[in-house]
Every structure is written in structure tokens, then in C-alpha cells.
């Protein structure tokens, strides 16, 4: 199976999960950032996961374990916590942003397991060159989404107290 197909499956799955749960992008995006940091601490910077769970050292195992750690906070938030979109446009845009940001975070661990050829190399090189920008813009958008959602709740709560 080519790497492009795997990335398409990952994007489609994450898009669908976000879309059907209607969860807001902001909290999910911040969950991805937390998972990425934890993955670095637990997998690479000391091998906590390998030490605790006797995980074999191979590129595939490392990619899978790292991907799970990166996605786990967002999946937990996706299932159990977070605001929901009320409009179809919000759901679609938020789901696209979540899927793209997730792939940006997952790109490094997954890229070590694939042999690229043809157009995949060009796409991969473009993505590597722009990955930091994609993650930076995605996290800024996530923070803005969280702030806007929070200010909306404060504004609604303020008006709600004065109505009789």
C-alpha cells in the first residue's frame, strides 16, 4: 500500500471522527499539540514507553506508538469533552483543520516507515518544507477557536443573568 493511500485514510478517518462528533477544532488541535509533546518525552527523550511496555525497537513500532500517543489526547477530547459546532460550515471547516493539523503532527513518525517514489517524493518534500508553518498556523487557529468559544460562553452567561 502506498504512503499516499495511508495518509488519505488517516485524513478521511480523522475528518469523519471530528465531523460526526461535531467537536470544535480548537480543543482538538491543542490536544494534538499535547500529544506531540508527550510523544517526544515518552518515546524519544528517554524511552519511557519502551521501558515500561517492552516495545520492540523498529521503525514501524515506533511510528505506531508515536502516532497513538500523538492522537490519544485528541481522541479522548473528541469522545468526551469540548464544545460542538452548531452549523454545517463550522463542522466542515473544523474537521478539515483538525485532519490537516493531525497529519502535520503525524507526518514525521509515519514518514520513517514508508518508501516514497514518484509524485509522493515531491508532495513529501513540499510538506516537510512547510510542516512548521502548517503546525504554527493550525495551533494559532486552535487557540483563536478556544478563545472565541470561551468569550461566546462568557457573553451568553452575562446576558443570561439579566433576563427574567
N, C-alpha and C positions, 0 to 999 in steps of 0.2 A: 504494500500500500504506500502510495507516495505521501510525502510530508504535506503537500498542499491539501490532500484529502483529509488528513488528520486535523489540520488547522481549521478547515471548513467545518468538520464535525464538531470540533471544540467550540467554534464561534456559534454555530447553529444551536448547540445544546445550551450554552450559556445565555444566548439571546432568548431562547424559549423559556428557560427557567425564570429569567427576570421578567419576561413579558407576561407569563401566565400567573405569576405571583403578584404582579403589579408593584413590586417593591421599587422604591426610589433609588436612583443611581448613586446619590451621594454617599449614603451609608455603606452600600455595597463596594463602591470604589475605595473608600477608606479601609474596608475590610480586606481588600486585595493588598493594599499597602502594608497593613499589619501582617498579613500572611507572608508577604515577601520578606519583610524584616525577620520574622520568626524563622523562615526557611533558611536565611543566611546564618542566623545564630545557631539553629539546631542541627543543620545539616553540614554546613561548610566550616564554620568558625570554631568548631570544637567537636563536631560529630556526635552530639547528644543523641540523636535518633539512632545512629548506627550503634552507639554504645549501649543504649537501653534495649533495643529490639533486635540486635544481631542481624542487621540488614546487610545482605551481600553487597560488596563494592563493585558495581558495574554501571556503565552509563545509563542503561535502561532503568535499573532500580533507582538510581539517584534521580533521574528525570521524573519518575512516577512519584517517589516520596516527596520530592521538592514541589511538584505540581499539586499534590494533595495538601501539603502544608500551606501553600500559597492560597489555594481555593477555600480551605476549611473555614476561616473566619467569615468569608462572604457567604458561603453556603449556609452556615449557622444563622447569619443575619437574614438571608434570603428566606429561610424557612420559619424563623421565629420572631423576627423583630424588624422594625422600620416602618416608615410611612409608606403610603401607597399612592400611586398616581390615580387621578380621577378621570383623566382624558386619554383618549387613544393616542394622540400625538405624544403626550408625555411618556406613555408606556413604550412606544416605538423608539423614540429618541433615547430615553433612559436605557433601554435594553441594548441598543446599538452601542452606546457609550460604554456600558458595562462589558459587553463582549469584546470590544476592541481593547479596552484597558486590560482586561484579563489576559488576552493573548499577548499584549505587550509585556506583562509580567511573566507569563509562561514561556515566552519565546526563548529565553536563554536556556532554561533546563531542557526544554524539548529539542532545541536545535542541536544539542550534543548527541542526540540519538538517531538523527536522520542523515542519510547521504543525499545531498542535493545534486540535481542535474538540470540542464536546460534553463527554462524560464524561472524555475524555482530559485536558482542562484541569484538571478537579477532581483527578484522580489525579496529574497532574504537579505541581500546586500543593502537594498533600499531601506528595509525595515530596521536592520542593525544601525544604519546611519541616522535614522530618525526615531529610534526607540525612546531615547531620553526625552525628546520633545513630546512624543505621544504620551508618555507617562506623566510628564510635567503638566501638560495641558489637561490631561484626564483628571489628575489629582486636584488641580485648581478648580475644574468644573465640579468635582465631587464636593469640595469644600463650599463652593458657592451654592450648590444644591442643598447642602445641610444647613447653611446659614439662612437661605431663603425659606426653607421649610420651617426652621426654628422661629424666624421672625413672623412667619404667617401664623403659627400657633400662638405666639405672644399677642399678635394683633387681634386674632379672633378671641382670645381669652379676655383681652381688655374690653372689647365691645360686649362680650357676653356677660360681664359683671354688671353693666349698667342697664341692661334690658330687664324689664319687669314683667 
